[in-house]
Each structure stands twice: as C-alpha cells, then as structure tokens.
Amino acid sequence: MTIEPNGSPLSDDYRRLTGYVGGHDDPLDPADVLAMQMVLRIEKSDPPDRAELLVAAARAVALLCLDDRAGRDGPWAPSLDAWCDARIRKIARRARGAQWLAAQEVWGVTAGEGAAQARALVPGRVGDVDRRISRLQIGGTEVDGGLPADPPTTGVCLWVNPDLEMTVGKLAAQVGHASMLAVRLLDEASTLAWRESGCPLSVCVADSVRWRSLLAADASGAAVAVRDAGFTEIAPGSVTVIAEVTR
C-alpha cells in the first residue's frame, strides 16, 4: 500500500474509522444492502464461553478494519470505503467443523480469546455473499456464560447495556461496531500500538449506576455509544454498547 510522507501504514484505516458518517438510506433492492458477515465458531460438543466469544468477535472486526489490506492500495479498501459510507451492518452466523474451516478461505480476519474464535469477513453486497458463508445459520448462536462486571485491565472496554436482552449473535454485531468506534477515543499512534498488540479489549456488562455515567461520558465525548438501527431484536435508537478507554 502507499504510505504518505510522514504518514504511517495505518493512516487510511484510521481516517476511515474516525471520519465515517454512514446512515444513508437503504438501496431499493435488498440484495444491494452492504453488510459485514461475522462467523462465530460454536462447536456442538464444546461450545465457547459467552464472554470469550464476544471478545473474539469484537477483536476480529477491529483487526479487519485496521488491516494493511484495508489501506488505500489494499484489495479490501473499496469494500470498506463503500460499507462505511452506507449503514454499518453486520450479520453474525454460526459455524462448526468443516463449515468453520471453509470460512477461513473467505477474505477476512480470525481472532481468538481463550478457547473462543470468531472471523470477520470483508463487507459486501448481501446478494453476493459467498456460498460457504450464506449457507451458515444466523440463529442458534446462544452459548452459556455471563459477562464480567469490571474490566480485568486498563485499555479498551466495551460496556453492554444491562437493560437490553440480546442474543449472542446480535450482541456480537454490537460489540463489533463498538470496537470500530473505540478508535475515535485513540490518537493514531495509540491505534497503531493497539493493532500491533492484537487489539486487546474486554467486554463487560455495566450496572445501572455505571451505565448512567457512561451515557454522560458519551454525551461529553469521553466515550462513544453504539445506537442500533432497530432492524432486529430491539427498538430503533437503543444504546446497546458503549466503548470506553481507561488509562
């Protein structure tokens, strides 16, 4: 990819994540809707822990969006640019066994946390989704386990709204969006360091007191909230996750 003088390999990715607006009307043909497909590895005999799976999903999205292949001369750049200029939509699917292995052959990034794995795929038209992905089930993503109430370390934390009921698939999409928005709380050098360390982050559930504090932080620009469009499961405009960076 091209690197501008005094720039960094991350410059284009960073500007995309800190500058996109999105939110345009949907195209008339539903097949033209742009979406990022997410694949959650959920083996029947040994399903992952809920918290670990959500961390893996959020990390995969962040790593894909910050990948050098998404930079100006990279093969993923046109797809990421078009997606960020439309509605930021994600669709989470379940895979196991041979399905999971086949998903690794489709353009994207796989991330893990503990025993959990998830893969974020380069966005595109829903009408053009690779058959290896479109055949995967969207439902059935529920796994056991709770979310911690406090982050284990400083850094990027994605706080889940305690008052909303969401499936793991829905929540995976929400924390994935939050991991993108978290970059707006970092400068470019910090974002590069975050990427180089593998995008460490935590996913926690807030209590009511903390949630009110996070909403206030979002209003002041000290945190950043995900507001859902309301296409599935929850009401339009609901704040699902708030990204915060603590130091």
HUMOJO-V742884 format. One record per residue. RES is the residue in three letters. PHI is phi as a letter, one per 20 degrees, with the letter a starting at -180 (none if undefined). PSI is psi in whole degrees, -180 to 180 (NA if undefined). Layout:
# HUMOJO-V742884
RES | PHI | PSI
RES | PHI | PSI
This chain:
# HUMOJO-V742884
MET | none | 157
THR | f | 134
ILE | d | 122
GLU | f | 153
PRO | g | 135
ASN | m | 13
GLY | e | -168
SER | c | 163
PRO | f | -13
LEU | e | -8
SER | g | -48
ASP | f | -43
ASP | f | -43
TYR | f | -45
ARG | f | -36
ARG | f | -46
LEU | f | -27
THR | e | -12
GLY | d | -9
TYR | f | 150
VAL | d | -51
GLY | m | -164
GLY | n | 12
HIS | f | 164
ASP | f | 152
ASP | f | 150
PRO | f | 159
LEU | f | -38
ASP | e | 117
PRO | g | -27
ALA | f | -18
ASP | e | -5
VAL | f | 137
LEU | e | 135
ALA | b | 151
MET | e | 124
GLN | e | 136
MET | c | 135
VAL | d | 120
LEU | d | 126
ARG | e | 112
ILE | c | 91
GLU | f | 139
LYS | f | -40
SER | e | -20
ASP | b | 70
PRO | f | 153
PRO | f | 166
ASP | f | 143
ARG | g | -50
ALA | f | -44
GLU | f | -38
LEU | f | -40
LEU | f | -38
VAL | f | -44
ALA | f | -41
ALA | f | -47
ALA | f | -41
ARG | f | -41
ALA | f | -42
VAL | f | -46
ALA | f | -45
LEU | f | -38
LEU | f | -47
CYS | f | -24
LEU | d | 7
ASP | f | 145
ASP | g | -29
ARG | f | -14
ALA | e | -2
GLY | f | -180
ARG | g | -47
ASP | e | 7
GLY | f | 155
PRO | f | -19
TRP | e | -12
ALA | g | -48
PRO | g | -39
SER | f | -43
LEU | f | -40
ASP | f | -47
ALA | f | -42
TRP | f | -45
CYS | f | -20
ASP | e | -9
ALA | d | -151
ARG | e | 137
ILE | e | 96
ARG | d | 142
LYS | c | 145
ILE | c | 118
ALA | e | 136
ARG | c | 159
ARG | d | 141
ALA | b | 152
ARG | b | 157
GLY | l | -128
ALA | f | -30
GLN | f | -43
TRP | f | -43
LEU | f | -40
ALA | f | -35
ALA | f | -24
GLN | f | -15
GLU | e | -9
VAL | e | 140
TRP | g | 125
GLY | r | -168
VAL | c | 132
THR | d | 138
ALA | c | 158
GLY | c | 162
GLU | b | 117
GLY | m | -127
ALA | e | -1
ALA | e | 150
GLN | c | 146
ALA | b | 153
ARG | c | 129
ALA | d | 134
LEU | d | 151
VAL | g | 130
PRO | f | 157
GLY | a | -176
ARG | f | 137
VAL | f | -22
GLY | f | -10
ASP | d | 14
VAL | f | 132
ASP | g | 139
ARG | g | -32
ARG | f | -20
ILE | d | -43
SER | f | -25
ARG | f | -12
LEU | f | 144
GLN | f | 135
ILE | e | -39
GLY | e | -177
GLY | m | 31
THR | e | 6
GLU | f | 136
VAL | c | 161
ASP | e | 164
GLY | o | 153
GLY | d | 178
LEU | d | 143
PRO | f | 157
ALA | e | -11
ASP | b | 142
PRO | f | 145
PRO | f | -25
THR | b | 176
THR | f | 169
GLY | p | -152
VAL | f | 124
CYS | c | 133
LEU | d | 111
TRP | e | 126
VAL | e | 138
ASN | f | 123
PRO | f | -11
ASP | d | 1
LEU | d | 140
GLU | e | 119
MET | c | 143
THR | f | 165
VAL | f | -40
GLY | f | -45
LYS | f | -45
LEU | f | -32
ALA | f | -42
ALA | f | -39
GLN | f | -43
VAL | f | -28
GLY | f | -43
HIS | f | -41
ALA | f | -35
SER | f | -31
MET | f | -47
LEU | f | -27
ALA | f | -26
VAL | f | -28
ARG | f | -14
LEU | e | 0
LEU | d | 151
ASP | e | 175
GLU | f | -40
ALA | f | -41
SER | f | -36
THR | f | -42
LEU | f | -44
ALA | f | -38
TRP | f | -46
ARG | f | -45
GLU | f | -24
SER | e | 6
GLY | n | 20
CYS | l | 60
PRO | f | 139
LEU | a | 167
SER | c | 153
VAL | d | 119
CYS | c | 161
VAL | d | 131
ALA | e | 151
ASP | e | 176
SER | f | -37
VAL | f | -48
ARG | f | -38
TRP | f | -41
ARG | f | -39
SER | f | -39
LEU | f | -38
LEU | f | -39
ALA | f | -38
ALA | f | -38
ASP | f | -42
ALA | f | -30
SER | e | -6
GLY | n | 5
ALA | e | -11
ALA | b | 173
VAL | b | 131
ALA | d | 149
VAL | e | 123
ARG | d | 117
ASP | f | 146
ALA | f | -14
GLY | n | 24
PHE | f | -31
THR | b | 143
GLU | m | -41
ILE | c | 167
ALA | f | 147
PRO | g | 140
GLY | n | -3
SER | f | 135
VAL | e | 116
THR | e | -43
VAL | b | 145
ILE | c | 127
ALA | e | 136
GLU | c | 146
VAL | d | 119
THR | d | 147
ARG | c | NA
